[in-house]
Amino acid sequence: MNKLPVLAQSVPVKASTLDPNTLAKFVDPLPIPPIAKPDRYQPSPADPAVKIPYYHQAMQPFEMKVHRDLKPTRMWGFGSQFPGPTFDVRSGQEILVEWANELPDKHFLPIDHNLGGAGADQPEVRTVVHLHGGKAPPESDGYPEDWIVPGKSALYHYPNQQDPAMLWYHDHAMGINRLNIFAGLMGVYIVRDDAEDALQLPNGKYEIPLVISDRFFTPQGQLFYPVSDKTNAPWVPEVFGDAILVNGKIFPYLDVAPRKYRLRVLNGSNARFYRLSFANGVSFSQIGTDQGLLSAPVSLKALMIAPGERVDVVVDFSGHRGEEIILNNDAFVVMQFRVSSDKVNDASALAAALRPVPKIPESQAVKTRLLSLDQYVNRVAEPVLMLLNGTYWHQPITETPVLNTTEIWTLINPTDDSHPIHLHLVRFQILDRRRFETSSYMSKRELKFTGEPVPPDPSEAGWKDTVRAEPGMATRIIVHFEGYAGRYVWHCHILEHEDNEMMRPYQVVAHA
């Protein structure tokens, strides 16, 4: 194994950051990102006789007020906003997007040049856009090394040949992804179809995207990204900001009518997991996961969502006229819903059956892979490096599934962290999680199970593209590799881990 870099854990940052609890709550309305509009129509790469929507989306520096009482914050965003414009497309309607890097040449957040792909010989500002959850050809997937510098652009083709779901787009540049997303480079991408429309779920102004993220701010209202106390290695293993933003605002409120609303929730944080619930115990129905609708609604009072995951929920406010309902993340206040006392007609529905989610039989798998999630520490037990299967990014590709075949991937996690693992290109189903003896695995690489397999929660029993690999457990997913042959990526979606080698390429090959 290569020599480990000398990296360090984070140090306390409270003394130099804003305490968000000093800010007035619920003084800013929740912003709703605008819908992206095509600039023109161009011939399709698949069929030049067909003209398809063409979008120009620029990544630009800008300032925005994240709270009424703070000065404007310097950020980077798509279309000079955070989150960026929402793409709202139809399943099967292909589009072209030109992602243009119109950012400055210098980064305003601290780069660690020790990290792979982020050396001092590389341009400071590099971007490449990944459509998270998208089934896109490899040249349009946002491979981390396919970055562009300021003044350049890249044209991506999204066929949208997939079921309706809430996807999201974000930067994926090698070694600085955590910084670019922290700066604001993300947005929502929604795919729809006629079958979902026919369900008459809440729509239009009653369908609300909630992009939840956490940040640190200076007392002057500027972004603060923490670094270690080792001046030669500023990387920290996780960033848990104490200011929670929803659609770019701290403690926003949303005026709602006493009726059903559809909330499309994205965890856009670098590392923070959220356990969301309403303060007064209001229940809600989860109707979808990362890759679309569940087979039937699941009634919940709280839900867990990891970085990169999405959940689709319906909340019925009809029994709460005149109330003010707070959405919490455990001890953190997230936002407020203000329910009017008006009488309204609600034509939306919440069907008992949503969409078939046929289970992939394990017998269909042609290969099972055992893949470890590894953490390496220094003498004072500080994490210094994370690897997938003990392998660095630049080493030869070891995962080569065959197009149109099915595999089972067993994610073995002997660490103390829950790692949200994301596979590009594909969707999958969770089979089970099973506890194992970590000491035997760490010392001898022997997988000795100490418990029975635990099936996924009902809220996870749909199509996924990001899975929580829980500590001390082996998590099995079953994946059908369809769409395209080519080079893709799988990685931990804790961005600090991803930037420090917890990411690997994999190759979908056309034939065995």
C-alpha positions in Angstrom: 0.0 0.0 0.0 1.1 3.5 -0.7 2.5 5.6 2.2 -0.4 7.4 4.0 -0.5 11.2 3.7 -0.1 13.1 6.9 -3.5 14.5 7.5 -5.3 15.6 10.6 -8.7 15.8 12.3 -10.8 18.9 12.7 -10.3 21.4 15.5 -13.1 23.4 17.2 -14.3 26.3 15.1 -17.1 27.7 17.3 -15.0 30.7 18.4 -14.7 32.0 14.9 -18.2 31.2 13.6 -21.7 32.6 13.8 -24.0 31.1 16.4 -27.2 30.7 14.3 -29.3 30.6 17.5 -28.6 34.3 17.8 -30.6 34.9 14.7 -34.4 35.6 14.6 -36.3 32.6 13.5 -38.9 32.4 10.7 -38.4 35.9 9.3 -37.5 34.8 5.7 -39.9 33.1 3.4 -38.8 29.9 1.9 -37.4 30.6 -1.6 -38.6 28.2 -4.4 -35.9 27.8 -7.1 -37.2 28.8 -10.6 -37.7 26.2 -13.3 -34.9 26.1 -15.9 -36.0 27.1 -19.3 -34.4 25.9 -22.6 -32.4 28.5 -24.5 -33.2 26.9 -27.9 -33.7 23.5 -29.6 -30.9 21.6 -31.3 -30.5 18.3 -33.1 -30.3 15.3 -30.9 -27.0 13.4 -30.8 -29.0 10.2 -31.1 -31.0 11.4 -34.1 -30.0 14.7 -35.8 -33.5 14.8 -37.5 -35.0 15.4 -34.0 -34.6 18.7 -32.3 -34.4 18.7 -28.5 -34.2 21.3 -25.7 -30.8 22.9 -25.2 -30.0 24.6 -21.9 -27.1 26.9 -21.1 -26.3 26.7 -17.4 -23.4 28.9 -16.1 -21.6 28.4 -12.8 -21.0 31.9 -11.5 -20.0 33.8 -8.4 -22.7 35.8 -6.7 -23.9 37.1 -3.3 -27.1 36.2 -1.5 -28.7 36.9 1.8 -29.1 33.6 3.7 -30.9 35.5 6.5 -32.6 38.9 6.9 -30.1 40.0 9.5 -26.9 38.9 7.8 -24.9 40.7 5.1 -24.9 39.1 1.7 -22.9 35.9 1.5 -20.4 35.2 -1.3 -21.3 32.0 -3.0 -20.9 30.1 -6.3 -24.0 28.8 -8.0 -25.7 27.7 -11.2 -27.4 30.7 -12.7 -26.0 32.9 -9.9 -28.3 31.3 -7.3 -28.3 28.6 -4.6 -29.8 26.1 -5.2 -29.6 26.4 -8.9 -32.6 26.4 -11.2 -34.8 23.2 -11.1 -34.8 21.1 -14.3 -38.3 19.7 -14.8 -38.3 17.1 -17.6 -40.4 14.2 -18.9 -39.3 10.6 -18.9 -38.0 9.8 -22.4 -37.5 13.5 -23.4 -33.8 13.9 -24.0 -32.1 17.2 -23.4 -28.8 18.9 -23.9 -27.1 21.0 -21.2 -24.1 23.1 -21.7 -22.4 23.5 -18.3 -20.3 26.6 -18.4 -17.6 27.5 -15.9 -17.8 31.3 -15.4 -16.1 31.3 -12.0 -13.0 33.2 -10.9 -9.5 31.6 -11.3 -8.9 31.5 -7.5 -10.9 29.5 -5.0 -12.2 31.2 -1.9 -12.3 28.1 0.2 -9.2 26.2 1.6 -7.7 23.6 -0.9 -5.7 20.7 0.5 -3.0 20.0 -2.2 -2.2 16.7 -0.5 -5.4 15.1 -1.7 -5.5 13.1 -4.9 -6.2 15.2 -7.9 -5.9 18.5 -6.0 -2.1 19.0 -6.3 -0.6 22.5 -6.4 0.1 21.8 -10.1 -3.6 21.7 -10.9 -5.8 24.8 -11.6 -7.4 26.0 -8.3 -10.9 26.3 -9.8 -12.1 23.2 -11.7 -15.7 22.0 -12.1 -17.5 19.0 -13.7 -21.2 18.4 -13.2 -22.7 15.0 -12.3 -26.4 14.3 -12.6 -26.9 12.3 -9.4 -29.3 9.4 -10.2 -29.2 10.0 -13.9 -28.9 7.2 -16.4 -26.5 9.0 -18.7 -23.9 8.0 -21.2 -20.4 7.9 -19.7 -19.2 11.1 -21.5 -22.1 13.0 -19.9 -21.9 11.4 -16.4 -19.5 13.9 -14.8 -16.4 11.8 -14.3 -14.3 13.5 -11.6 -11.3 14.0 -13.9 -13.3 15.4 -16.8 -13.2 18.9 -15.2 -13.1 22.2 -17.0 -11.5 25.5 -16.0 -13.0 29.0 -16.0 -13.8 30.1 -19.5 -14.6 26.6 -20.7 -17.8 24.6 -21.0 -18.9 21.1 -21.6 -22.0 19.9 -23.5 -23.8 16.9 -21.8 -26.6 14.8 -23.2 -29.3 13.5 -20.9 -31.6 10.9 -22.5 -33.9 10.7 -19.4 -34.8 7.1 -20.3 -35.8 6.3 -16.7 -38.7 6.3 -14.3 -39.9 9.6 -12.7 -37.8 10.6 -9.7 -36.2 13.6 -8.0 -32.5 13.6 -9.1 -30.0 16.4 -8.4 -27.0 17.9 -10.1 -23.8 19.0 -8.5 -20.1 19.5 -8.9 -17.9 16.4 -8.9 -14.4 17.8 -9.5 -11.6 15.5 -8.2 -10.2 16.6 -4.8 -12.2 19.7 -4.4 -15.8 18.4 -4.7 -16.5 19.1 -1.0 -15.5 22.8 -1.5 -17.4 23.4 -4.7 -20.6 22.0 -3.3 -20.1 23.9 0.0 -19.8 27.0 -2.1 -23.2 26.3 -3.6 -22.9 24.3 -6.8 -26.0 22.1 -6.7 -29.6 22.0 -7.9 -32.7 19.8 -8.4 -33.6 17.8 -11.4 -37.1 16.2 -11.6 -38.2 13.6 -14.1 -42.0 13.0 -14.6 -44.2 10.7 -16.6 -47.9 10.2 -17.5 -48.4 7.3 -15.0 -47.3 9.5 -12.1 -49.4 12.4 -13.3 -52.4 10.1 -13.3 -52.0 9.5 -9.5 -53.1 13.2 -8.9 -50.5 13.8 -6.3 -50.1 17.4 -5.0 -48.5 19.4 -7.8 -47.8 22.9 -9.0 -47.5 25.3 -6.1 -48.4 22.4 -3.7 -45.2 20.5 -4.7 -42.2 22.0 -2.9 -38.5 21.0 -3.3 -36.7 21.2 0.1 -32.9 21.3 -0.4 -31.5 20.9 3.1 -27.8 21.7 3.8 -25.7 22.8 6.7 -23.0 25.4 6.7 -20.7 27.4 9.0 -20.7 31.2 8.7 -18.5 33.9 10.0 -20.1 36.5 12.2 -20.0 38.7 9.1 -22.2 36.2 7.3 -19.6 34.6 5.0 -19.1 30.9 4.4 -16.5 29.3 6.8 -15.1 25.9 5.8 -13.1 24.5 8.7 -9.5 23.3 8.4 -7.2 21.2 10.7 -4.6 22.7 12.9 -1.9 21.2 10.7 -0.9 24.0 8.4 0.4 21.6 5.7 -2.8 19.6 5.5 -6.1 21.4 6.0 -8.4 18.4 5.2 -10.9 17.5 7.9 -12.8 14.2 7.9 -16.3 15.6 8.2 -17.9 19.0 8.2 -21.1 19.4 10.4 -22.2 23.0 10.1 -24.4 24.4 12.8 -26.5 26.6 10.5 -29.2 24.6 8.7 -30.4 26.0 5.4 -33.4 25.1 3.4 -33.3 26.3 -0.2 -30.5 28.7 0.8 -32.2 30.3 3.9 -31.6 29.8 7.6 -34.8 29.2 9.6 -37.2 30.0 6.7 -41.0 29.7 6.9 -43.5 28.6 4.3 -47.2 29.7 4.2 -49.3 26.7 3.3 -53.0 26.0 2.8 -54.8 23.4 4.9 -54.5 20.7 2.4 -52.0 18.1 1.1 -48.5 19.1 0.0 -45.8 17.0 -1.7 -42.4 17.8 -0.3 -39.4 16.6 -2.4 -36.5 16.5 0.1 -32.8 16.4 -0.7 -30.0 16.1 1.8 -27.4 18.3 0.1 -25.0 18.5 3.1 -21.4 17.5 2.9 -21.6 15.0 5.8 -24.6 15.6 8.1 -27.4 13.0 8.4 -30.8 14.3 9.2 -33.6 12.8 11.3 -36.5 14.9 10.3 -39.8 15.2 12.2 -42.5 17.7 13.0 -42.4 19.2 16.5 -46.0 18.5 17.3 -45.9 14.9 16.2 -47.6 15.5 12.8 -47.4 12.2 10.8 -46.7 12.2 7.1 -46.6 9.6 4.2 -43.4 8.8 2.4 -44.2 8.0 -1.2 -40.8 7.8 -2.8 -37.1 7.2 -2.5 -34.0 8.3 -4.5 -35.2 6.6 -7.7 -38.9 7.2 -7.6 -42.2 6.1 -6.1 -42.6 3.3 -3.5 -45.2 0.6 -4.2 -47.4 2.1 -1.5 -47.2 5.0 1.0 -45.4 4.5 4.3 -46.8 6.4 7.3 -44.1 8.0 9.4 -43.5 10.4 12.2 -39.7 10.7 11.5 -37.4 9.8 8.7 -33.6 9.5 8.3 -31.9 10.9 5.2 -28.1 10.7 4.5 -26.1 13.0 2.3 -27.1 12.5 -1.3 -30.4 10.7 -0.5 -33.8 12.0 -1.5 -37.2 11.3 0.0 -40.6 12.1 -1.4 -43.3 12.8 1.2 -46.9 13.9 1.3 -48.0 16.0 4.4 -51.7 16.7 5.0 -52.1 20.1 6.7 -55.9 20.0 6.5 -56.3 19.1 10.2 -54.0 22.0 11.3 -55.8 25.2 10.3 -54.2 28.2 11.9 -51.2 26.3 13.3 -47.5 27.0 13.1 -45.7 23.7 12.6 -41.9 23.4 13.0 -39.8 20.9 11.1 -36.9 19.7 13.3 -33.7 17.7 12.8 -33.5 16.2 16.3 -32.5 19.2 18.4 -32.0 21.6 15.4 -34.9 23.7 14.1 -35.0 23.5 10.3 -38.0 25.5 9.2 -41.6 26.5 9.9 -44.9 25.8 8.1 -47.7 28.4 8.7 -51.0 26.8 8.0 -53.7 29.3 7.0 -57.3 29.1 8.3 -58.8 29.3 4.8 -61.2 26.8 3.5 -59.8 25.2 0.4 -60.7 22.5 -2.1 -58.1 19.8 -2.4 -58.4 17.7 -5.6 -55.1 15.9 -5.0 -55.0 12.3 -3.9 -52.9 9.8 -2.0 -53.5 6.4 -3.6 -53.1 3.2 -1.6 -51.0 1.8 -4.5 -48.5 4.0 -6.2 -46.2 2.2 -8.7 -45.1 -1.5 -8.9 -41.6 -2.1 -7.6 -40.8 -5.7 -8.7 -38.1 -7.3 -6.6 -35.0 -8.4 -8.4 -34.6 -12.1 -7.5 -31.2 -13.0 -6.0 -31.0 -15.9 -8.4 -30.7 -13.4 -11.3 -27.2 -12.3 -10.0 -24.3 -13.6 -12.0 -21.7 -12.3 -9.5 -21.4 -11.4 -5.8 -18.7 -8.9 -4.8 -17.4 -8.4 -1.3 -16.3 -4.7 -1.0 -14.8 -3.2 2.2 -15.2 0.4 3.4 -11.8 1.1 5.0 -10.6 3.8 7.3 -6.9 4.3 8.2 -5.8 6.2 11.3 -2.6 7.7 12.7 -1.0 7.1 16.1 -3.6 9.4 17.9 -6.5 7.5 16.3 -7.4 10.4 13.9 -8.8 9.3 10.5 -6.3 10.2 7.8 -7.5 8.2 4.8 -10.6 6.3 3.5 -10.5 3.7 0.8 -12.9 1.4 -0.9 -11.7 -2.2 -0.8 -8.3 -1.0 0.3 -7.7 0.5 -3.2 -6.7 4.0 -4.3 -8.5 5.9 -7.0 -5.7 5.7 -9.5 -5.1 1.9 -9.2 -6.5 -0.4 -11.9 -10.2 -0.9 -12.1 -11.4 -4.0 -10.3 -15.2 -3.8 -10.7 -16.2 -4.7 -14.3 -19.9 -5.7 -14.4 -21.2 -6.8 -17.8 -23.9 -4.6 -19.4 -27.4 -6.0 -18.9 -26.4 -8.4 -16.1 -27.2 -8.3 -12.4 -24.7 -8.4 -9.4 -24.9 -8.4 -5.7 -22.6 -6.0 -4.0 -21.9 -6.6 -0.3 -20.6 -3.4 1.4 -18.6 -4.5 4.5 -18.2 -1.6 6.9 -15.9 -2.2 9.9 -15.6 1.5 10.7 -17.6 3.5 13.3 -19.2 5.7 10.6 -22.3 5.2 8.5 -21.2 5.6 4.9 -23.8 6.6 2.2 -22.6 4.7 -0.8 -23.6 6.0 -4.3 -23.3 4.2 -7.6 -23.4 6.2 -10.7 -25.5 5.2 -13.7 -27.6 2.5 -12.0 -30.5 2.1 -9.6 -30.6 -0.8 -7.1 -32.5 -2.5 -4.3 -31.4 -3.1 -0.8 -31.5 -6.8 0.1 -30.5 -6.7 3.8 -28.0 -5.7 6.4 -26.2 -8.1 8.8 -24.0 -7.5 11.8 -20.5 -9.0 11.7 -17.5 -9.3 14.0 -15.4 -6.3 13.1 -12.2 -7.4 15.0 -11.9 -10.6 13.0 -12.5 -8.8 9.8 -9.9 -6.1 10.5 -7.2 -8.5 11.6 -7.8 -11.5 9.2 -10.3 -10.3 6.6 -12.7 -13.0 7.9 -16.4 -12.2 7.6 -18.0 -13.8 10.7 -21.7 -12.8 11.1 -23.0 -12.3 14.6 -26.6 -11.6 13.7 -29.4 -12.5 11.3 -30.0 -10.5 8.1 -32.2 -7.5 8.7 -34.4 -6.4 5.7 -34.5 -2.8 4.7 -37.0 -0.5 6.4 -40.3 0.0 4.4 -39.1 3.5 3.7 -36.1 2.0 1.8 -38.0 -0.7 0.0 -37.9 1.0 -3.4 -35.4 1.9 -6.0 -32.3 3.5 -4.6 -29.0 5.0 -5.9 -27.5 5.8 -2.5 -27.5 3.4 0.5 -26.5 3.8 4.1 -23.8 1.2 4.8 -24.2 1.1 8.6 -21.2 0.6 11.0 -20.4 -3.0 11.9 -22.7 -4.3 9.3 -22.5 -5.9 5.8 -25.1 -4.2 3.6 -26.2 -6.1 0.5 -27.6 -4.4 -2.6 -28.7 -6.0 -5.9 -27.9 -4.0 -9.0 -28.9 -4.5 -12.6 -26.3 -2.8 -14.8 -28.3 -1.3 -17.7 -28.1 1.7 -20.0 -24.6 2.1 -21.2 -21.2 0.5 -21.3 -18.3 2.7 -20.1 -16.5 4.1 -17.1 -18.4 5.2 -14.1 -17.8 5.9 -10.4 -18.9 4.6 -7.0 -18.1 6.4 -3.8 -19.0 7.5 -0.3 -21.3 10.6 -0.4 -19.7 12.1 2.7 -17.9 14.6 0.6 -14.8 14.8 2.8 -14.4 11.1 2.5 -15.0 11.1 -1.2 -12.3 13.8 -1.7 -9.8 11.7 0.3 -9.8 8.5 -1.8 -13.1 6.9 -0.8 -14.1 6.8 -4.4 -13.3 4.3 -7.2 -14.0 4.0 -10.9 -15.8 1.0 -12.2 -16.2 -0.2 -15.8 -19.4 -1.5 -17.4 -18.2 -3.8 -20.1 -20.3 -4.7 -23.2 -19.4 -8.4 -23.1 -18.0 -10.9 -20.7 
